[in-house]
Each structure stands twice: as C-alpha cells, then as structure tokens.
C-alpha cells in the first residue's frame, strides 16, 4: 500500500513525506519536537539512529507515524519473499 520498488534504481519510487503542524512548526528540530510529543514520536526521537536530513528516511518515518505503515525495510523484505515464493510455485 502506497509504496513501489523500482528494481532498476534499487530504491523506492517517489517516497512521500507527511508533514503535520508538529513538523512544520517545530521550533528547533524534528527530533526535539517529536521527543516532547511522547508516544511513538518520542520512541523515534530517542532511537539515536534517525537522520531527518535523509529524505527517504524521513519519508519512511512519517509514513510509519501517520499512516501506520510498516518500516520500508520490512515491507521490501516481505515483497521479496512473496515474489520468491511465487517464482518457486511457477516453477
């Protein structure tokens, strides 16, 4: 749902970043703003591995936060497994 992998480029096509007032009006940084919000936002802010300047990562994070999508890596791995199973079944 909402994601497409482009094999030739080995990455997602046109990742979408979702910005709410929390992100648009953050006084200093997204991580500080998310840390103050609590819940899932705080969990992401405190992982220490978030790079919001990486737009693909920011896209993945905001899709997880606001659309409840699984992380992109998990989604991609599930697609690969499904495709492999289909190829094995086809023969």
Beta strands, then each sheet from edge to edge (+ up, - down):
strand 1: 5-6
strand 2: 11-12
sheet 1: 1+ 2-
end
